[in-house]
């Protein structure tokens, strides 16, 4: 696991950190352990924490997300030096990366269907494009966004944004690099995302609120 501590550095995936997750944060989701949400199919993943309890698999505990060791993938955390807060969680490999974050969602709603057009509209305002395609978890967005290189020239950053509705949570992921432009040729990246576990918690939260991410305890001891 690699940690980057920079006070002002932005996350690698601009789309995942600057576009809205939900248009309203007024509706609060009260705890209800018996409520049936829109959970991933059994065995499909990503998983709710209740689905993997006691399975014996060791995972990095980042609070709202738990990530097992995945072959050929490095878990990277970008940490704000001033606050100590995790600003981005990413799986990185030689041909690309997957950045992901979990958000509070309604019990029986489809937050991703609400968020998806907002993302497309935001990208259009910023000079980018977003096209829908059907993938492993349903409708996703294939995006292209103009970005400025350090030398001042402009390039196009491709990404593929996925939303997965779970038990009162939405897991949003952005693929970068080869898995963004060649999804059929890189199924191992989706397999890696499918191993992520989301821990929603029982606290009431506004719909669309990012679920808190924290450094593992052993990382907190490193200075």
PyMOL commands that set and color helices and strands:
alter all, ss='L'
color gray80, all
select helices_A, chain A and resi 14-18+49-52+111-125+178-181+183-185+187-193+217-220
alter helices_A, ss='H'
color red, helices_A
select strands_A, chain A and resi 2-5+28-29+47-48+59-61+65-68+74-79+86-93+96-104+129-135+138-148+154-165+169-177+197-198+205-206
alter strands_A, ss='S'
color yellow, strands_A
deselect
rebuild
show_as cartoon
